[in-house]
Amino acid sequence: MRLDFRGSETEQLYAALGAGLTEPTRSTMDPVDFARPRWGTALFVTGVTLAWAVVASIMITLLPAVNQKAADYARAAKCDASITVPDCRTLTSAAVAHITYRTDHYRYLWQNDDQRLELQLADGTDLEAHFDGTPRWSISAGEQVTAEIWREHVTAVSVQRQTEQTAVNPVYERDQDRLTTIGLWLIALAFGIGAAVLIARAARYKPLADYKLTVT
């Protein structure tokens, strides 16, 4: 028996059910093909993919400058505060005036605890050391630390022979930017694969009226 259903897809389905198709059937339909096309979703995901790719490309264009800054920092000589050397990494003693902590939450998925030290140098200069996370060492206000200063920023702090890079340390910034760039490209790749799958499924879609259903 051959059934030729006409009308809208909803009407075709009701007609099939009304015909009492309880016996095995043969059809060329693929369950994937039966789904309605979602061109809007496919185009949206494609747009998101392009957006992530643009952001990742911008990060790539910034990497040379970041790498150069890290190289300058690595080549800079370490010097004492009493010795004036152009572009050196000055090591000086500092007192911890105040310690603050801040916890950042991202949609309850993860949290990041930041530590900030307000340092006072021997000449009365106040500087801030900002750490992404909590350093391995424990410290309290009033203690003495050794601060590394490069281009007017605290790039590292040493406490009891344990040294921690700050968030503005050029080497730390370079490593973080590289990881961020890789992560952005992986996200863009994932969205790109999703967009390709959605486009392929939408392209394969055929209305139910295009199929012939044979009941045996």
C-alpha positions in Angstrom: 0.0 0.0 0.0 1.4 3.4 -0.9 0.3 6.5 1.0 0.6 9.9 -0.6 0.2 12.5 2.1 -0.4 16.1 1.0 -0.7 19.3 2.9 1.4 20.7 5.7 3.8 18.4 7.6 1.5 18.4 10.7 -1.4 17.3 8.5 0.7 14.6 7.0 1.7 13.2 10.4 -1.9 13.2 11.6 -3.0 11.4 8.3 -0.3 8.8 8.9 -1.5 8.2 12.4 -5.1 8.0 11.2 -4.2 5.4 8.6 -3.2 3.1 11.5 0.4 2.4 10.5 1.0 -0.3 13.0 2.8 -2.6 10.7 6.5 -2.5 9.8 7.3 0.2 7.2 10.1 0.9 4.7 11.3 4.4 4.1 14.2 6.3 2.8 14.0 8.8 5.6 16.9 9.5 7.9 15.9 10.7 11.4 18.5 13.5 11.0 16.7 14.6 7.8 13.4 14.8 9.5 14.4 17.6 11.8 13.4 21.1 10.7 16.2 23.2 9.3 17.7 25.7 11.8 19.5 28.1 9.5 19.1 30.9 12.1 20.9 28.9 14.7 23.6 27.8 12.2 24.2 31.4 11.2 24.3 32.6 14.8 26.9 30.0 15.7 28.9 30.9 12.6 28.8 34.6 13.7 30.0 33.6 17.2 32.8 31.6 15.6 34.0 34.6 13.6 33.8 36.8 16.7 36.0 34.4 18.7 38.4 34.1 15.8 38.7 37.9 15.5 39.5 38.2 19.2 42.1 35.5 19.0 43.6 37.2 16.0 43.8 40.5 17.9 45.6 38.6 20.7 48.1 37.3 18.1 48.9 40.8 16.9 49.7 41.9 20.5 52.0 38.9 21.2 55.1 40.4 19.5 55.1 43.4 21.8 54.5 41.2 24.8 57.3 38.9 23.8 59.6 41.9 23.3 58.8 43.3 26.7 59.5 39.9 28.3 62.8 39.6 26.5 63.8 43.1 27.7 63.0 42.1 31.2 65.0 38.9 31.0 68.0 40.7 29.7 67.9 43.5 32.3 70.6 43.2 35.0 69.7 42.9 38.6 71.1 45.8 40.7 71.1 47.3 44.1 69.0 50.3 45.0 72.2 52.3 45.6 73.5 51.7 42.1 71.9 53.5 39.2 71.9 51.3 36.0 69.6 52.1 33.1 66.7 49.7 32.8 67.9 47.4 35.6 65.8 45.2 37.9 66.3 47.0 41.2 66.2 44.9 44.3 65.3 46.8 47.4 64.0 46.1 50.9 60.4 47.2 51.6 58.0 47.1 54.5 54.5 45.6 54.1 52.1 48.4 55.1 48.8 46.7 54.3 47.5 43.4 52.8 44.2 43.1 50.9 42.5 40.1 49.4 39.8 40.0 46.7 37.8 37.1 45.5 36.5 37.2 42.0 33.6 34.9 41.0 32.6 34.0 37.4 29.0 32.8 37.3 29.7 30.5 40.2 31.9 28.3 37.9 35.2 29.2 39.6 36.8 31.7 41.9 40.1 33.5 41.9 41.7 34.9 45.1 43.9 37.9 44.5 46.4 39.3 47.0 47.7 42.9 47.0 50.5 44.2 49.1 51.0 47.8 49.8 54.8 48.2 50.1 56.7 51.2 51.6 60.3 51.6 50.5 63.0 53.0 52.6 62.8 56.4 50.9 59.1 56.6 51.7 57.8 55.6 48.3 54.6 53.6 48.3 54.2 50.8 45.7 51.6 48.0 45.2 52.4 44.4 44.4 49.5 42.6 42.8 49.4 38.8 42.6 47.0 36.7 40.6 46.2 34.2 43.3 47.7 33.7 46.7 51.5 33.4 47.0 53.0 30.3 48.5 54.4 32.2 51.4 52.4 33.7 54.3 53.1 37.2 55.4 51.6 39.8 57.7 51.7 43.6 57.8 54.9 45.1 59.2 57.2 42.4 57.9 60.1 43.2 55.6 60.3 41.8 52.1 62.6 42.2 49.1 60.9 43.8 46.1 62.1 43.7 42.6 61.3 46.9 40.7 61.5 47.3 37.0 60.3 50.3 35.0 58.5 51.6 38.1 56.5 48.4 38.7 56.9 45.7 41.3 57.6 42.6 39.2 58.5 40.2 42.0 58.5 39.9 45.8 60.8 37.6 47.9 59.9 36.4 51.3 62.2 34.0 53.2 64.0 33.1 49.9 60.8 32.3 48.2 60.1 34.6 45.2 56.7 35.1 43.6 56.1 36.9 40.3 53.5 39.7 40.4 50.7 40.1 37.9 52.6 42.8 36.0 55.8 40.7 35.6 56.5 40.6 31.9 57.3 36.9 31.8 54.1 36.1 33.7 52.1 38.4 31.3 53.6 36.7 28.3 52.8 33.2 29.5 49.2 34.2 30.4 48.7 35.9 27.0 49.9 32.8 25.2 47.5 30.6 27.1 44.7 33.0 26.5 45.3 33.0 22.8 45.4 29.2 22.6 42.2 29.0 24.6 40.4 31.5 22.3 41.4 29.6 19.2 40.2 26.3 20.8 36.9 28.0 21.5 36.6 29.3 18.0 37.4 25.8 16.7 34.7 24.2 18.8 32.1 26.8 17.6 33.3 26.3 14.0 32.7 22.5 14.2 29.3 23.1 15.7 28.5 25.6 12.9 29.6 23.1 10.3 27.4 20.4 11.8 24.3 22.7 12.0 24.8 23.9 8.4 25.2 20.3 7.1 22.0 19.2 8.9 20.1 22.1 7.6 21.3 21.5 4.1 20.2 17.8 4.2 16.7 18.7 5.4 13.8 17.6 3.1 10.1 18.2 3.7 8.1 15.1 4.5 6.1 15.5 1.3 9.3 14.6 -0.7 9.3 11.1 0.8 7.3 8.0 -0.3 6.3 5.8 2.6 5.5 2.1 1.7 3.7 -0.1 4.2 4.4 -3.8 3.8 
